[in-house]
Amino acid sequence: MTTPTKVLVVEDDDNLGLLLSGYLRAKGYEAELRTDGKQGAQAYAKNRFDLLILDVMLPLKDGFTLAKEIRAKDPEVPIIFLTARSMKQDTIQGFQSGADDYITKPFGMEELILRMEAVLRRTKGVVAKAEEPVKYTLGSCTFDVRKQHLRTPIRERKLTTKESDLLRLLCMHSNDVLDRSKALQEVWGNDSYFNGRSMDVYIAKLRKYLRDDPSLEIINIHGKGFRLVVP
């Protein structure tokens, strides 16, 4: 199975950020969301990303500054600006900051995906996006990420978006530790206490679904996160 393209989205509009990152995951990308320029810089410093999508008007550090700093360290990583700033000078400044593309809001999700793929073709030679539909075999169960569909030996179940996103992360880290904070950032957008309690409820639901195969188990790793044990 092809490794999904990893995308960092830095967007301070919570609703748009969650919508965008959720859409990218549904299309087979691995997306992380940060809500200000400082968080974006920290996320980039700690992880490898295949593509960056940056807003311009960000708290703490604007997108142009963030792009310049990243570009100084990494001349290869693709950068796309997604912003409401549509003046000609803004576009020029965006490309001068190191952008590979500059998209103004409002925008269409389908157009964004096509532009992402075009940038990836130019910069990487191939589109690294995972083949769709992405499927995981978990013992005697099958999980179709794109359709959000879980088939067990006993039943078939249509998962909610959050159930699907969380199970996908567990599958990507099967027999390894899925960091709790990472899961919260990926699926809920931040790692607040209340989101943590919500995630625990979803973990309990997934445990219940996977009980149809006794060889599967989701284990709590104290102080760290979760491990999906797959034979």
C-alpha angles and dihedrals in degrees: 000000000000115000109248119248109257114225128190113208116194108189128145095201100092096202095048093043093053092044093049097045091046091051092050091052090050088054093054101265126126104233131188121192128211125177105208138033095253092053089047092054091048093049092050092049092054102041143039114244129187095204138013126210111193135184114215102218099061130154119252094006126025122231095249091056092045092051092049092051093048093044091053089058099036119027092180109053111104116243126195123186116215107187148141090231103104105162117123091243091054091054091048091049090049093056091042087055090059105269122156091201138008120209123184126214133279093053139161120248092222091053090049092053091049091050091048091052091048092052091047091051091052096045103034103024091236138046104254094197114131118261111260133266094038111207132186124199110214109183103292092345129091124206119196107197098193094049092038087228128148120194119192130176089265108035149356120242135190108219127214117245094258092046089051095046092049094046090048091055091048090050092049088054097036113161087008133081119277105207111237095220092048091052092050093049092047099046106024101026096238139033100240121154094252093049088050091056090048091052091052088057091052092048088054090051092051091049089054092050094049094049087089085081109048091199091068122082138168108212127196111232103204113240093000117056139258140323124207105210111210124178 
